[in-house]
Amino acid sequence: MSRRALTDLPPDTFDDGRDAEREDAADEPEIGLSVDESPEIDFDFEPGAVQAGTEVIRRFWSTLPSSPGVYRMFDHRGDVLYVGKAKNLKARVGSYARGQAHSNRIARMISQTAAMEFVTTATETEALLLEANLIKQLKPRFNVLMRDDKSFPYILVTEDGPAPQIVKHRGARRRKGNYYGPFASVWAVNRTVNALQRAFLLRTCTDSYYENRTRPCLLFQIKRCSGPCTGEIATQDYAAMADSARAFLAGKSNAVKDRMRTEMQAASEAMEFERAARFRDRIAALSAIQGVQGVNTQGVEEADVFALDEQAGQFCIEVFFFRNFQNWGNRAYFPKADRTMSPDEVLGSFIGQFYDDKPAPRTVLTSHLVEDAELVAAALSSRVEYRVEIHRPSRGERKNLVDYAQRNAKEALARRLADTASQGKLLTALGQAFGLDRTPRRIEVYDNSHISGTNAVGGMIVAGPTGFMKTHYRTFNIKSEELTPGDDYGMMREVLQRRFKRLVKEVPRTPQEATASGEGGAQDPAPAAAEDSEAFPAWPDLVLVDGGKGQLDAARAALDEVGVSGVPLVGVAKGRDRDAGRETFFVPGRPAFKLPPRDPTLYFVQRLRDEAHRFAIGSHRAKRKREMVKNPLDEIAGIGPSRKRALLHHFGTVKAIERAAFEDLAKTPGVNAATARAVYDFFHAGA
């Protein structure tokens, strides 16, 4: 793979247009371009901007090779507009430079293009994989964006410890053992692990906890573990139960239950009624797992089902996971895509990003014909040791599964649209209540949490047209050593200064944008707002601070020090008895006021404030917990996770390490003499 960046950039600046999405048109044959060729555009924005972008693209096009690769388009600020792949870079980029028959979204993208960058690849499959990876990393404005790309949880039955352990697992599969999943949610994994504990009595404790037990823990007493740590069960019997758990998770559930029924019957006939009752309870636990899985399959052993629904210009993709003839749950996604894009194009781009960091199953079932399905399947197959098939079924059980997923997608999108409509009404009412010139699209709410000034944390939550935007939440560890412990005003100043300093640096506003966001007087809409009616703004349209006039003054002082103006600020003070419904609102330039007790806008503000309070307290508790469990070994230079783990495995506790002689430390597997000396000197420095 080779990389070629062209940095001879034109000085032009272009008018911004609204967000648009990718136009992955078919490869074009090589074309001859004339510099004075006029683009034929039939939509209403300045043709000059489109022609300027076309000239930039032509400049790069003239030196491109006719090989597969990935291209990136940048605006004049250096932000990535679009990432695309091509079988023939010269032909693909040339299709943009023709200036003819472009859709509105592509013309907007061209009008903003100030530079391009290219990566050539050996094959088109390699280009597709690189494209998906770059889209997830860079989140270009004109591509289909997956939005939620969190990893999926798995169940892991380990093979590297003294006794097999059953745990929830996320991330890379570095630990030796059997992985089962993916599961659609952590809740589904926790429910399944709890049921498997009751059925197979496998341990869930860590290896260090296991190795230092002298008597069984509470889980043994409540019949959730068989107690292998203290020899309550024979090693071979425990291994047999672990094998049964693996067989059940691998899809052999009926065989496992039949074996348990046989043993239950044998115990009953031998008058061992307590043992028979234990088998009965274990069978009931396995039945509970199967009972809540919903739709299972008879002929589909392993497949992911993708079903897309489109309503009101928005898309929903419902994904179901089937493994070992069992349904491991489903999740709804709402990708960001231009409403003019076809379902085939949206689904194809989404699937490429979905499997960028996870292995695909042998079968992928879709509700629509995926664009470049054979190419996508080949790309997914190249990352695993088997052939991946992408198929749109037309009949049979597979078609029933897709139809079931599509009904779920339709219902999920309908709920989201209803919630969005309600949220839009609340945002409009909130803007009117606080005298804003326009409906706020981004609301930021700030709160602090601490105990007598210790472990102080500031929290910022964000709300928008679709509700709480949790990917935009931020925490701020209070760093200033000059603050008096418990100085809430000083904490608020520090949080807002840090937040807006970074915002000014990363997303500077023009004077027109700052004026248009002002607190008083009607103004024309800001260019940034007109630029894109769909993109979520980086700058807040309204800032709420939890507190009264003092907190509001601290917030205003913080913004003045940073040099930010035109951001509406509102202080939300609780009532005398801190009762919800008696809040007083402080707005600069207006007397303090209250909203009617049963006003929906008041309830909306309460939800925002309570969410900020919850987030700040949660962040504070997490920080305090980390401080409480802080390990002294973390303070020793040269002691990383591996050596710390080796020491704890060898000695059991930090106290034992502290009391150990140098010779004993040096005998620890994986610890050399220099490290042992560093540990010994750390604990005996004052001796």
DRENPAVO-438743 format. One line per 4 residues: number of its first residue (from 0); for each residue x, y, z of C-alpha. Coordinates in Angstrom, 2 decimals. Layout:
DRENPAVO-438743
NUM> X/Y/Z ~ ... .
This chain:
DRENPAVO-438743
0> 0.00/0.00/0.00 ~ 1.37/3.44/-0.83 ~ 0.27/6.85/0.31 ~ 0.45/10.07/-1.65 .
4> -0.58/13.45/-0.25 ~ -0.88/16.51/-2.50 ~ -0.42/19.69/-0.51 ~ -0.39/22.42/-3.16 .
8> -3.63/23.89/-1.91 ~ -5.51/26.80/-3.51 ~ -6.08/29.89/-1.35 ~ -9.80/29.96/-2.15 .
12> -12.46/29.71/0.51 ~ -15.85/28.33/-0.35 ~ -19.37/28.85/0.91 ~ -20.40/26.10/3.31 .
16> -23.39/23.95/2.43 ~ -25.47/21.64/4.57 ~ -24.30/18.13/5.43 ~ -24.64/15.58/2.72 .
20> -23.76/11.98/2.38 ~ -21.71/9.83/0.12 ~ -22.37/9.36/-3.60 ~ -20.62/6.13/-4.48 .
24> -21.37/6.20/-8.19 ~ -20.18/3.54/-10.63 ~ -16.65/3.89/-11.89 ~ -16.40/6.07/-14.97 .
28> -14.04/5.59/-17.91 ~ -11.16/8.01/-18.13 ~ -12.24/11.36/-19.46 ~ -10.54/14.36/-20.97 .
32> -11.12/17.58/-19.04 ~ -10.81/21.08/-20.34 ~ -10.00/23.88/-17.93 ~ -12.67/26.15/-19.39 .
36> -15.35/23.47/-19.30 ~ -18.46/24.85/-17.47 ~ -20.25/22.68/-14.94 ~ -23.94/22.23/-15.59 .
40> -25.61/22.49/-12.15 ~ -29.36/22.99/-11.76 ~ -29.84/23.75/-8.07 ~ -29.83/26.95/-6.08 .
44> -26.47/27.82/-4.66 ~ -23.58/29.68/-6.21 ~ -22.27/27.93/-9.32 ~ -18.98/29.72/-8.71 .
48> -18.38/27.72/-5.54 ~ -19.01/24.46/-7.38 ~ -16.72/25.46/-10.22 ~ -13.97/26.44/-7.77 .
52> -14.21/23.00/-6.12 ~ -14.22/21.33/-9.53 ~ -11.00/23.13/-10.46 ~ -9.36/21.86/-7.25 .
56> -10.41/18.27/-8.03 ~ -9.13/18.57/-11.62 ~ -5.74/19.61/-10.33 ~ -5.43/16.43/-8.27 .
60> -7.05/14.25/-10.93 ~ -4.41/15.03/-13.52 ~ -1.68/13.13/-11.66 ~ -3.67/10.17/-10.31 .
64> -2.89/6.54/-11.19 ~ -5.48/4.13/-12.59 ~ -5.25/1.79/-9.62 ~ -7.47/0.89/-6.67 .
68> -7.35/3.09/-3.62 ~ -9.05/5.42/-1.18 ~ -9.47/9.15/-1.53 ~ -10.25/11.85/1.03 .
72> -11.71/15.29/0.37 ~ -10.91/18.20/2.70 ~ -12.42/21.64/3.18 ~ -10.40/24.84/3.58 .
76> -10.12/24.25/7.35 ~ -8.55/20.84/6.86 ~ -11.62/18.92/8.03 ~ -12.39/15.69/6.19 .
80> -15.53/16.00/4.08 ~ -15.71/12.56/2.51 ~ -13.86/9.24/2.32 ~ -14.43/7.02/-0.70 .
84> -12.94/3.94/-2.32 ~ -12.38/3.25/-5.98 ~ -11.39/0.41/-8.26 ~ -9.82/3.04/-10.50 .
88> -8.84/6.25/-8.69 ~ -8.37/8.31/-11.83 ~ -11.76/7.36/-13.23 ~ -13.59/7.75/-9.93 .
92> -12.18/11.18/-9.06 ~ -12.65/12.22/-12.67 ~ -16.39/11.64/-12.32 ~ -16.47/14.48/-9.76 .
96> -14.45/16.81/-11.97 ~ -16.79/16.54/-14.97 ~ -19.18/19.06/-13.38 ~ -22.24/17.45/-14.95 .
100> -25.27/15.53/-13.69 ~ -24.31/15.69/-10.03 ~ -26.92/15.33/-7.33 ~ -27.44/18.21/-4.94 .
104> -25.45/16.60/-2.13 ~ -22.47/15.82/-4.38 ~ -22.46/19.35/-5.75 ~ -22.38/20.68/-2.19 .
108> -19.46/18.41/-1.36 ~ -17.56/19.51/-4.46 ~ -18.20/23.19/-3.64 ~ -16.45/22.78/-0.27 .
112> -13.46/20.75/-1.50 ~ -10.15/22.55/-1.06 ~ -7.76/19.57/-1.06 ~ -7.61/15.83/-1.58 .
116> -5.43/13.00/-0.32 ~ -5.01/9.49/-1.74 ~ -3.91/6.05/-0.63 ~ -3.33/3.44/-3.33 .
120> -4.00/-0.21/-2.49 ~ -3.27/-3.53/-4.13 ~ -6.92/-4.53/-4.58 ~ -10.40/-3.04/-4.43 .
124> -11.14/-5.30/-1.43 ~ -8.27/-3.74/0.49 ~ -9.60/-0.31/-0.48 ~ -13.05/-1.18/0.88 .
128> -11.61/-2.28/4.25 ~ -9.49/0.86/4.51 ~ -12.48/3.05/3.58 ~ -14.61/1.56/6.38 .
132> -11.80/2.01/8.89 ~ -11.21/5.66/7.93 ~ -14.91/6.51/8.03 ~ -15.18/5.21/11.59 .
136> -12.05/7.09/12.64 ~ -12.62/10.41/10.89 ~ -16.46/10.58/10.79 ~ -16.59/12.63/7.56 .
140> -19.60/14.86/7.11 ~ -20.65/13.46/3.74 ~ -20.44/9.72/4.51 ~ -22.97/7.36/6.03 .
144> -22.05/7.31/9.73 ~ -22.80/4.40/11.99 ~ -23.04/6.69/15.09 ~ -22.95/3.89/17.72 .
148> -19.88/1.69/17.28 ~ -19.41/0.31/20.79 ~ -18.05/-3.20/20.94 ~ -20.40/-6.07/21.69 .
152> -20.12/-8.16/24.85 ~ -19.30/-11.86/24.74 ~ -19.35/-14.70/27.25 ~ -15.92/-16.22/27.90 .
156> -15.29/-19.63/29.44 ~ -11.59/-19.49/30.26 ~ -8.94/-22.17/29.83 ~ -5.89/-20.39/31.28 .
160> -6.65/-20.50/35.00 ~ -6.65/-23.11/37.74 ~ -10.36/-23.80/37.12 ~ -12.52/-22.63/34.17 .
164> -14.14/-19.28/34.83 ~ -17.26/-17.81/33.16 ~ -17.13/-14.05/32.64 ~ -18.42/-11.21/30.51 .
168> -15.86/-10.03/27.96 ~ -15.39/-7.01/25.70 ~ -12.56/-6.04/23.39 ~ -9.69/-8.03/21.93 .
172> -9.66/-11.81/22.46 ~ -6.27/-12.10/24.11 ~ -7.25/-14.51/26.85 ~ -7.24/-18.24/26.16 .
176> -10.71/-19.77/26.21 ~ -14.00/-20.15/24.35 ~ -15.92/-17.02/23.31 ~ -19.67/-17.07/22.74 .
180> -21.70/-14.25/21.24 ~ -21.99/-11.49/20.31 ~ -24.80/-10.45/22.61 ~ -26.82/-7.36/21.80 .
184> -26.49/-5.83/25.28 ~ -24.67/-6.15/28.58 ~ -28.03/-6.88/30.17 ~ -28.43/-9.97/27.99 .
188> -24.94/-11.18/28.93 ~ -25.46/-10.62/32.65 ~ -28.80/-12.41/32.58 ~ -27.30/-15.37/30.73 .
192> -24.22/-15.59/32.99 ~ -26.44/-15.52/36.08 ~ -28.57/-18.35/34.71 ~ -25.49/-20.37/33.71 .
196> -24.12/-19.95/37.23 ~ -27.26/-21.56/38.62 ~ -27.16/-24.30/36.00 ~ -23.47/-25.21/35.97 .
200> -22.12/-23.72/39.23 ~ -19.05/-22.22/37.51 ~ -16.94/-19.63/39.26 ~ -16.94/-15.95/38.21 .
204> -14.24/-14.72/40.61 ~ -10.82/-13.48/39.53 ~ -7.79/-15.75/39.66 ~ -6.17/-13.80/42.52 .
208> -9.37/-14.04/44.59 ~ -9.68/-17.74/43.76 ~ -6.10/-18.55/44.76 ~ -6.34/-16.84/48.14 .
212> -9.56/-18.46/49.42 ~ -9.36/-20.59/52.56 ~ -13.08/-21.27/52.73 ~ -15.96/-21.07/50.23 .
216> -17.45/-17.64/49.54 ~ -21.09/-16.58/49.67 ~ -21.77/-17.76/46.11 ~ -21.14/-21.32/47.25 .
220> -23.58/-20.87/50.12 ~ -26.38/-19.66/47.82 ~ -25.69/-22.44/45.30 ~ -24.26/-20.22/42.56 .
224> -20.80/-21.83/42.59 ~ -19.53/-25.35/43.28 ~ -16.54/-24.15/45.35 ~ -13.54/-25.44/43.36 .
228> -11.29/-22.96/45.19 ~ -11.38/-24.99/48.41 ~ -11.89/-28.44/46.92 ~ -15.63/-28.64/47.57 .
232> -15.91/-30.39/44.19 ~ -13.50/-32.78/42.53 ~ -11.40/-31.34/39.71 ~ -12.72/-33.80/37.12 .
236> -16.35/-33.14/38.15 ~ -15.84/-29.40/37.83 ~ -14.21/-29.86/34.41 ~ -17.22/-31.93/33.32 .
240> -19.60/-29.11/34.32 ~ -17.47/-26.60/32.40 ~ -17.65/-28.87/29.34 ~ -21.44/-29.00/29.70 .
244> -21.58/-25.20/29.81 ~ -19.49/-24.99/26.65 ~ -21.75/-27.52/24.94 ~ -24.86/-25.56/25.90 .
248> -23.43/-22.27/24.62 ~ -22.28/-24.03/21.45 ~ -25.87/-24.91/20.59 ~ -26.12/-28.41/22.04 .
252> -28.71/-27.30/24.59 ~ -31.11/-30.21/24.12 ~ -28.37/-32.80/24.61 ~ -27.22/-31.08/27.81 .
256> -30.75/-30.91/29.20 ~ -31.43/-34.55/28.29 ~ -28.29/-35.61/30.15 ~ -29.39/-33.62/33.20 .
260> -32.87/-35.17/33.08 ~ -31.31/-38.63/33.00 ~ -29.16/-37.84/36.02 ~ -32.13/-36.30/37.85 .
264> -34.19/-39.43/37.23 ~ -31.33/-41.66/38.39 ~ -30.91/-39.63/41.58 ~ -34.62/-39.79/42.24 .
268> -34.73/-43.56/41.81 ~ -31.76/-43.86/44.19 ~ -33.71/-41.83/46.78 ~ -31.16/-38.98/46.54 .
272> -33.86/-36.33/46.46 ~ -31.64/-33.35/47.30 ~ -29.34/-34.20/44.40 ~ -32.37/-34.68/42.13 .
276> -33.69/-31.28/43.22 ~ -30.38/-29.66/42.28 ~ -30.63/-31.11/38.77 ~ -34.23/-29.92/38.59 .
280> -33.18/-26.36/39.43 ~ -30.36/-26.47/36.88 ~ -32.75/-27.64/34.14 ~ -35.13/-24.80/35.06 .
284> -32.27/-22.27/34.77 ~ -31.39/-23.50/31.27 ~ -35.03/-23.38/30.22 ~ -35.21/-19.79/31.44 .
288> -32.33/-18.82/29.15 ~ -34.01/-20.38/26.12 ~ -37.39/-18.97/27.04 ~ -36.34/-15.31/26.97 .
292> -34.38/-15.49/23.74 ~ -37.49/-14.90/21.64 ~ -37.09/-16.15/18.09 ~ -34.72/-19.11/17.70 .
296> -33.96/-20.95/14.50 ~ -34.08/-24.50/13.22 ~ -31.99/-24.23/10.06 ~ -29.84/-21.12/10.61 .
300> -26.89/-21.95/12.81 ~ -24.93/-18.71/12.52 ~ -26.09/-15.45/10.97 ~ -26.47/-11.73/11.49 .
304> -29.70/-10.22/10.16 ~ -29.76/-6.60/8.96 ~ -33.16/-5.04/8.23 ~ -33.55/-1.41/7.15 .
308> -36.59/0.83/7.38 ~ -36.93/4.39/6.12 ~ -39.48/6.96/7.27 ~ -39.54/10.75/6.99 .
312> -36.03/10.85/5.58 ~ -34.52/8.89/8.48 ~ -33.11/5.36/8.53 ~ -33.21/2.60/11.11 .
316> -31.21/-0.63/10.83 ~ -32.18/-3.46/13.17 ~ -29.49/-6.09/13.72 ~ -30.27/-9.56/15.10 .
320> -27.55/-12.01/16.19 ~ -28.04/-15.76/15.78 ~ -25.34/-18.14/16.98 ~ -25.54/-21.90/17.43 .
324> -29.25/-21.87/16.49 ~ -29.94/-19.39/19.33 ~ -30.99/-15.76/19.26 ~ -28.53/-13.65/21.24 .
328> -30.52/-10.43/21.01 ~ -30.90/-7.42/18.74 ~ -30.00/-3.75/18.58 ~ -31.41/-0.81/16.62 .
332> -29.08/1.67/14.88 ~ -29.96/5.04/13.40 ~ -27.19/5.86/10.93 ~ -26.61/9.40/9.76 .
336> -27.36/9.41/6.05 ~ -28.70/11.88/3.54 ~ -32.39/11.38/2.89 ~ -31.79/11.20/-0.87 .
340> -29.61/8.10/-0.55 ~ -30.99/4.71/-1.52 ~ -31.51/1.99/1.13 ~ -29.08/-0.27/-0.76 .
344> -26.32/2.31/-0.49 ~ -26.97/3.05/3.18 ~ -27.06/-0.62/4.12 ~ -23.89/-1.46/2.19 .
348> -21.89/1.34/3.81 ~ -23.27/0.49/7.25 ~ -22.31/-3.19/7.02 ~ -18.75/-2.30/6.01 .
352> -18.36/-0.09/9.10 ~ -20.18/-2.55/11.37 ~ -17.63/-5.31/10.78 ~ -14.60/-3.05/10.76 .
356> -13.57/-4.15/14.27 ~ -15.36/-7.47/14.68 ~ -15.48/-10.78/12.78 ~ -18.45/-11.43/10.52 .
360> -20.45/-14.67/10.76 ~ -20.64/-17.10/7.87 ~ -24.01/-15.71/6.79 ~ -25.26/-12.12/6.65 .
364> -28.95/-11.76/5.79 ~ -30.26/-8.41/4.58 ~ -33.63/-6.86/3.84 ~ -32.32/-5.03/0.74 .
368> -29.84/-5.78/-2.00 ~ -26.53/-4.49/-0.66 ~ -24.56/-2.27/-2.97 ~ -21.37/-4.08/-4.05 .
372> -22.49/-7.16/-2.10 ~ -19.87/-9.46/-3.65 ~ -17.08/-7.00/-2.93 ~ -18.23/-6.49/0.67 .
376> -18.49/-10.27/1.18 ~ -14.99/-10.77/-0.22 ~ -13.63/-8.06/2.09 ~ -15.26/-9.65/5.14 .
380> -14.02/-13.11/4.11 ~ -10.46/-11.84/3.85 ~ -10.45/-11.07/7.58 ~ -11.63/-14.49/8.77 .
384> -10.79/-18.10/7.95 ~ -14.05/-18.93/6.22 ~ -16.26/-17.66/3.42 ~ -18.80/-14.98/4.31 .
388> -22.06/-14.90/2.35 ~ -24.26/-11.80/2.03 ~ -27.73/-12.83/0.97 ~ -31.16/-11.27/0.60 .
392> -33.55/-14.21/1.14 ~ -36.84/-14.42/-0.74 ~ -38.52/-17.35/1.03 ~ -38.29/-19.84/3.86 .
396> -37.03/-19.46/7.41 ~ -34.37/-16.93/6.44 ~ -37.00/-14.67/4.89 ~ -39.10/-14.97/8.06 .
400> -36.13/-13.86/10.15 ~ -35.56/-10.83/7.93 ~ -39.26/-9.91/8.02 ~ -39.24/-10.20/11.80 .
404> -36.20/-7.90/12.01 ~ -37.79/-5.41/9.61 ~ -40.94/-5.18/11.73 ~ -38.71/-4.35/14.68 .
408> -36.88/-1.72/12.62 ~ -40.16/-0.09/11.59 ~ -41.41/0.03/15.18 ~ -38.08/1.36/16.52 .
412> -37.99/4.15/13.93 ~ -41.62/5.08/14.62 ~ -40.84/5.41/18.32 ~ -37.79/7.52/17.60 .
416> -39.72/9.85/15.30 ~ -42.42/10.28/17.94 ~ -39.81/11.04/20.60 ~ -38.04/13.48/18.29 .
420> -41.30/15.34/17.58 ~ -42.01/15.67/21.30 ~ -38.43/16.75/21.95 ~ -38.71/19.39/19.22 .
424> -41.79/20.92/20.86 ~ -40.03/21.03/24.22 ~ -36.96/22.71/22.71 ~ -39.15/25.33/21.05 .
428> -40.99/26.03/24.32 ~ -37.68/26.24/26.19 ~ -36.35/28.80/23.72 ~ -39.47/30.91/24.15 .
432> -39.36/30.68/27.96 ~ -35.77/31.99/28.08 ~ -36.23/34.60/25.32 ~ -33.96/32.98/22.74 .
436> -34.10/34.18/19.15 ~ -34.40/30.65/17.79 ~ -35.06/27.12/18.93 ~ -31.94/25.70/20.64 .
440> -30.47/22.61/19.03 ~ -27.63/22.01/21.47 ~ -28.12/22.54/25.21 ~ -25.23/22.09/27.62 .
444> -25.87/21.67/31.35 ~ -23.08/21.94/33.96 ~ -22.88/20.71/37.54 ~ -20.12/19.99/40.06 .
448> -19.74/17.22/42.64 ~ -17.34/16.80/45.56 ~ -17.14/15.96/49.26 ~ -15.65/18.89/51.19 .
452> -13.63/19.76/48.10 ~ -12.05/16.30/47.69 ~ -12.17/14.41/44.38 ~ -13.91/17.39/42.82 .
456> -15.40/16.75/39.39 ~ -17.31/18.93/36.96 ~ -19.83/17.35/34.61 ~ -21.28/18.52/31.30 .
460> -24.28/16.82/29.73 ~ -25.67/17.64/26.30 ~ -29.23/17.47/24.99 ~ -30.47/17.96/21.44 .
464> -33.37/17.23/19.09 ~ -33.10/13.47/19.69 ~ -32.74/13.65/23.48 ~ -29.65/13.22/25.61 .
468> -26.51/13.05/23.45 ~ -24.37/10.84/25.70 ~ -21.45/10.64/23.30 ~ -20.98/14.40/23.88 .
472> -20.90/14.19/27.69 ~ -17.67/15.35/29.32 ~ -16.11/15.23/32.77 ~ -13.59/17.74/34.14 .
476> -11.25/16.83/37.00 ~ -10.81/20.05/38.96 ~ -7.09/20.80/38.74 ~ -6.57/24.28/40.15 .
480> -4.55/24.24/43.38 ~ -5.54/27.83/44.15 ~ -9.19/27.00/44.79 ~ -10.43/26.86/48.35 .
484> -11.84/23.36/49.03 ~ -15.58/23.47/48.40 ~ -15.46/26.67/46.27 ~ -18.33/25.85/43.91 .
488> -18.06/29.16/42.08 ~ -14.36/28.66/41.41 ~ -15.02/25.13/40.17 ~ -17.67/26.39/37.75 .
492> -15.29/29.05/36.43 ~ -12.56/26.48/35.85 ~ -14.88/24.03/34.08 ~ -16.35/26.63/31.72 .
496> -12.98/28.21/30.99 ~ -11.48/24.85/30.02 ~ -14.52/23.89/27.96 ~ -14.73/27.12/25.94 .
500> -10.98/27.59/25.53 ~ -10.86/24.25/23.80 ~ -13.98/25.04/21.79 ~ -12.53/28.36/20.58 .
504> -9.32/26.58/19.58 ~ -10.92/23.61/17.80 ~ -14.10/25.14/16.31 ~ -13.63/28.93/16.06 .
508> -16.69/31.00/15.24 ~ -16.92/33.87/12.81 ~ -18.08/37.28/14.15 ~ -21.37/36.81/12.27 .
512> -21.97/33.48/14.02 ~ -21.24/34.96/17.42 ~ -23.58/37.88/16.76 ~ -26.36/35.62/15.51 .
516> -26.21/33.62/18.75 ~ -26.53/36.75/20.87 ~ -28.78/37.05/23.84 ~ -30.75/40.09/22.84 .
520> -32.44/41.37/19.74 ~ -33.54/39.46/16.66 ~ -30.71/38.56/14.36 ~ -30.38/36.78/11.10 .
524> -29.66/33.06/11.43 ~ -26.00/32.28/11.78 ~ -24.24/30.92/8.71 ~ -23.36/27.81/10.69 .
528> -27.04/27.14/11.31 ~ -27.92/27.63/7.68 ~ -24.97/25.54/6.67 ~ -26.48/22.27/7.76 .
532> -29.93/21.71/9.16 ~ -29.03/18.15/10.18 ~ -25.50/18.26/11.63 ~ -25.34/18.55/15.41 .
536> -23.63/21.86/16.28 ~ -20.40/22.03/18.25 ~ -21.30/25.32/19.97 ~ -24.16/25.39/22.48 .
540> -27.27/27.42/21.77 ~ -28.04/27.49/25.50 ~ -25.97/26.86/28.64 ~ -27.68/25.91/31.91 .
544> -25.75/25.99/35.18 ~ -27.01/24.30/38.32 ~ -27.18/27.16/40.79 ~ -28.47/30.65/41.37 .
548> -27.18/34.13/40.67 ~ -23.73/33.39/42.10 ~ -23.16/30.43/39.77 ~ -24.49/32.43/36.83 .
552> -22.07/35.30/37.59 ~ -19.20/32.80/37.81 ~ -20.20/31.36/34.43 ~ -20.37/34.82/32.82 .
556> -16.96/35.73/34.25 ~ -15.47/32.51/32.86 ~ -16.78/33.21/29.34 ~ -15.61/36.83/29.52 .
560> -12.08/35.70/30.43 ~ -12.02/33.37/27.44 ~ -13.38/36.11/25.18 ~ -16.62/34.33/24.30 .
564> -19.80/36.33/23.88 ~ -23.25/35.60/22.55 ~ -23.77/32.27/24.34 ~ -27.07/32.41/26.28 .
568> -26.61/31.53/29.96 ~ -29.30/30.53/32.45 ~ -28.93/29.71/36.14 ~ -31.32/27.13/37.60 .
572> -31.73/27.47/41.40 ~ -33.71/25.00/43.47 ~ -36.48/26.19/45.76 ~ -36.07/27.00/49.44 .
576> -36.70/23.38/50.41 ~ -34.88/22.10/47.31 ~ -38.21/20.80/46.06 ~ -38.72/20.12/42.36 .
580> -41.27/22.54/40.90 ~ -40.11/25.62/42.80 ~ -37.04/26.39/40.69 ~ -36.03/29.99/40.10 .
584> -34.42/30.95/36.80 ~ -31.77/33.64/36.41 ~ -31.24/35.11/32.94 ~ -28.82/38.03/32.34 .
588> -30.73/41.26/31.81 ~ -34.01/39.94/33.24 ~ -35.47/39.72/36.74 ~ -35.48/36.24/38.28 .
592> -38.63/34.30/37.43 ~ -40.40/30.97/37.86 ~ -42.33/28.80/35.45 ~ -45.88/27.57/36.17 .
596> -45.80/24.45/38.40 ~ -47.32/22.13/35.78 ~ -45.61/23.60/32.74 ~ -44.07/20.85/30.53 .
600> -41.10/23.17/29.98 ~ -40.41/23.14/33.71 ~ -40.44/19.34/33.75 ~ -38.04/19.37/30.80 .
604> -35.59/21.65/32.64 ~ -35.86/19.42/35.71 ~ -34.95/16.39/33.60 ~ -31.92/18.23/32.21 .
608> -30.76/19.35/35.64 ~ -31.32/15.92/37.21 ~ -29.35/14.24/34.40 ~ -26.45/16.68/34.94 .
612> -26.62/16.01/38.69 ~ -26.66/12.24/38.14 ~ -23.72/12.39/35.74 ~ -21.61/14.64/37.98 .
616> -22.26/12.50/41.07 ~ -21.53/9.31/39.14 ~ -18.24/10.72/37.86 ~ -17.30/11.86/41.38 .
620> -18.06/8.43/42.85 ~ -16.04/6.70/40.16 ~ -13.06/8.97/40.86 ~ -13.39/8.46/44.61 .
624> -13.57/4.69/44.14 ~ -10.40/4.73/42.03 ~ -8.62/6.67/44.75 ~ -9.82/4.24/47.43 .
628> -8.56/1.17/45.60 ~ -5.37/2.75/44.37 ~ -2.56/0.21/44.58 ~ 0.77/1.29/46.08 .
632> 2.49/-0.76/43.38 ~ 1.23/1.80/40.84 ~ 3.62/4.35/42.35 ~ 6.76/2.26/41.77 .
636> 8.65/3.14/38.61 ~ 9.09/0.18/36.30 ~ 6.13/-1.80/37.66 ~ 3.64/-2.28/34.88 .
640> 0.46/-4.38/34.74 ~ 2.33/-7.63/34.00 ~ 4.79/-7.39/36.89 ~ 2.10/-6.15/39.26 .
644> -0.02/-9.16/38.32 ~ 2.94/-11.51/38.80 ~ 3.66/-10.14/42.29 ~ 0.02/-10.33/43.36 .
648> -0.35/-13.87/42.03 ~ 2.79/-14.93/43.89 ~ 2.17/-13.20/47.24 ~ -1.63/-12.75/47.18 .
652> -1.85/-9.27/48.76 ~ 0.02/-5.97/48.81 ~ 0.61/-6.42/52.55 ~ 2.43/-9.68/51.86 .
656> 4.56/-7.97/49.20 ~ 5.40/-5.20/51.67 ~ 6.56/-7.72/54.30 ~ 8.50/-9.89/51.84 .
660> 12.30/-10.06/51.92 ~ 14.32/-9.02/48.89 ~ 15.29/-12.65/48.23 ~ 11.63/-13.71/48.15 .
664> 10.73/-10.86/45.79 ~ 13.54/-11.87/43.44 ~ 12.16/-15.43/43.24 ~ 8.83/-14.22/41.82 .
668> 8.30/-15.55/38.26 ~ 8.63/-12.70/35.77 ~ 10.38/-10.33/38.22 ~ 14.11/-9.66/37.83 .
672> 16.55/-8.55/40.51 ~ 16.36/-4.85/39.59 ~ 12.59/-4.83/39.86 ~ 12.69/-6.75/43.14 .
676> 15.15/-4.18/44.51 ~ 12.88/-1.31/43.43 ~ 9.90/-2.89/45.17 ~ 11.84/-3.67/48.33 .
680> 13.35/-0.17/48.53 ~ 9.94/1.44/47.99 ~ 8.42/-0.27/51.01 ~ 11.54/-0.02/53.20 .
684> 12.71/3.48/52.33 ~ 12.31/4.75/55.89 ~ 13.56/1.61/57.62 .
